[in-house]
């Protein structure tokens, strides 16, 4: 089926995205609504974060566009998908502590029992939300793919981080706020204990290889990782509160990314 761009609540969903969803659903033998977004992104040849940006952060924008193409996207999404979407909105609007299983079940239109059946508990649900709305999977994909030079890799990681910080619902900023305010909270600790080994295995291993190859100055790994991501995190977490202030005169996001990329390289890259 050939399709053109379709409108979903005023936002044009690109034709190639709609076609990718239709093709993936056909290959899997399931309705479009049951095809994970990561699969649609792979079929369209883009990252998951880029797909979400093109959909305005909403899965139902894709379903609306498929429906506009004359294809029924299918019934309700699986409980696991609805629960992750609902929990993301709750976390964005009310914080991590507010994302109880009872509140998420009510927002997702399911029972608490079905959440236990799908996730086994609250920690696994929160981890699934973080995995979907953080840049973790996309950063891992960049580092596992054909290796670019140091500058291009740093720039790509910065872009993915900015996408995750700017995306609605604002899950990553909300989770970081909870981590800063309540670092000893059991949910925060459970999240970091799950995520930190992956961070070391991905970004940590890459930076270690760069140091071993002599392209990056040798220094403790965690401060090096913070030096790469800290300025970007700080700026884009505060940017929404400052961009409308008189005299702020902020550069564009892409210009800002380039500033932080070059600053990091001047600080750690070897001549």
N, C-alpha and C positions, 0 to 999 in steps of 0.2 A: 504494500500500500504506500503510495506517495502522499505525503502530507505537507502542508505549509504551516507557517507559524500560527499558533492558536492563542486566543486570549483567555486568561483565567483571572477573573476579578480585576481586569484592567492591566494585567501583566502578560506580555507576550512570552509564551513558552516556545523555544526554538524548535523548528521542525525536526532537526536531527535528534533532539532529545526524545520527542514523541515517537519517532520512528524506532529509536533504540529501545524504548520501553515496549513497543509492540513486538519487535523482533525477539527480545528476551522472553517475553511472555509466551510467544509462539514456540520458541525452542524448549522452554520448560514445560509447556503444556498446562499453564496455570493462567488465571486472570492477571491483568496488569497490576491490580492492587496487591497481589501476593509476591510480586517481584521486588526484592530488596533494592533500595536506591543504589547501594554500592555496585550491584550487578548492572543496573541501568547505566551508571557512570562508566563502568568498564566497557560496556557495549558502545557507548557514545565516544569513547576515547578521551575522557576527561576525568579529573579527580572528583571524589565525592564532594569535597568542599565547593568546587566550581559548580557542580550540579545543583547543590543546595542554594548557592547564590543565584543561579539562573532561575530557580523556582521561588525565589524570595523567601527561602527558609521553610517552605511549606510543602509537605508531601502531597497534600490534596490539590495543589496547583497542577501537578502532573496528571492526576486523575481527572481533573476538570478539562485539561487540554485533550486528553485521550477521549473523553466523552464528546468534546466538541468535534473530534475527528470522526465521530460516528461509531465509536467502539465503546461498549460497556466495560469499564475498568474492573468490574467485579463488586462483590459485596463488601462487608466490613473487613478491614485489615485484621490480621491475626492479633490476638491479645498482646503478644510481646511488642509488636510495632506500636499499637495504640498506647500501651503503657509507657513506653520510652518517650513518645511524643508528649503525652500528658505530664509525665514527670518533668520533662524539660521546661514546659511552660510554668509549672508550679515552682521549680527551682529559680527560674528567671525572675518571676514576679515576687516570690516570697522567701527565697533562700533555701539552702540545703535542708535545714532542720524541719521545714514545713512539708517536705516531700515524704510524708508518712504513707504507708501502704494503703491506709483507709482513704486518704485524700486522693492519691493517684488512682485508686480503683474507681472512685466516684467520678473523677474527671475523664477516665478512659472508658467508662460505661461497662465495667466488668466487676467481678467479685474479688475480694482479697484472696480467697482460695485459689482463683485462677492465676493471680500474681505469684503465689507460692509455687504453683505447678509450673509456671513459665520460668521463674528466676530462682526459686529456692529460698529467697529472702530479700530484704531491703538492700543489703550491700551489693548483691549481684545486679539488682535493678539500677542502682546508682552508677555502678561501674559501666553498665551498658549505655546509660545516658552519656557518661563522660566519653566513652569510646566513640560514640556517634558524633558528639558535638565538639570534641577537642580535635586538634590537628594530628593526633597521635598516629592514626592509620595512614594518613597522607604523607606525613614526614617519613614513616617507615618505608612507604612505597618509593619516595624520592631517593632514599639512601640505599635501597635494594636494586634500583634501576641502574642504567648506565651512568657511571660516575662523572659528573661535571667537574669543572675546576672549583677551587675553594670558594672564590667569590660568588660564582653562580649557585653553588649549593647553599651558602649562607643566605643569599638573597631569596632563594626559593623557600627555605625554612621560615624566613621572616614573613614572606607573603602568606604562607599557610597559617602562621600564628596570627597575623592581622585579620585574615578571613574569619578565623575561629572567634576572635575577640569581638568582631563587628557583627557577627551573624545573629539574627533573631531566630528563636529566643536566645537571650544572652546567658547561656548556661555557663560558659567558661569564666566570665567575670564574676558571676554569682558564686561559683564554687571556689574561686580564688579568694573572694571576700570572706567566705566561711573559713578557709584554711588560715587566713591571716588573723581573723578574730578569735577562732577557737581551734588552735593547732592540735590540742590534745583530745578533741572530740573523737569518739569512736568511729563515726562515719568518715571523718577526714583521714584518720589514721588508716582505716581499712582501704580507702581509696589510694593513698600514697604507697601502702605496702604492696598493692596490686600493680600500680602503674610504674613505680620507680625502677624495678628490675627491667622492664621493657625500655624505659628511657635510657638506662645504662647500656642495654644491649643494642640499641639503635644509635642515638646521637652520641652516647658515650663511646661506643666502639669506633664510630667514624672519627671522632676527634682524637681518640687514642692513635688511630692509624695515621692521621695527619701529623701528629707529633712525632711518631716513629719515623715517618718519611721526611721529617725535617721541614715541613711546610708551615707548621705552627710551633710556636715557642713552647717548651716544656713547662708545665705548671700543673697544680692540682686540678683534677678533672672537674669536680663540681663547681669551683669558682670559675673555671673556663666556660662551662655550660651557662652559668648565670651571667657571665660577661656578654655572651652572645645573645641571650634572650631577655635579660633584665631590662635594658633600656627600651626595647620594643614593647614589652609588657607594660612598663610604667607609663609610657607615653600614650598608648592606645587604650589603656584602662581609664586614664584621666581625660583623654581627648574629648569625649562627648560632653563633659562638664565645662570644657574651656573653649570649644570651637566657636561659640557664639559670643564670647566676651569681647568687648571693645579693645582693639589693639592686639588681639591674640595673633592675627595674621599667620595662621598655621600653613605650612606647606601641604601639598597634596599627600595622600597616603603613600603613593609610589615614590615621591620625592623624599618623604620621611624614611621609608624603607632603605632607600639608597644612602641616606646620611648615616643611618645606624650600621648598614653593611660596611661602608667604607671606614667608619670609626672603629669597628671591631677588627677589621683587617689591619689597620694601622697599628692597633694595639698588640695583636698576637701573631700576625703573619711574619715569617722570616723574610729577609731581603731576597 
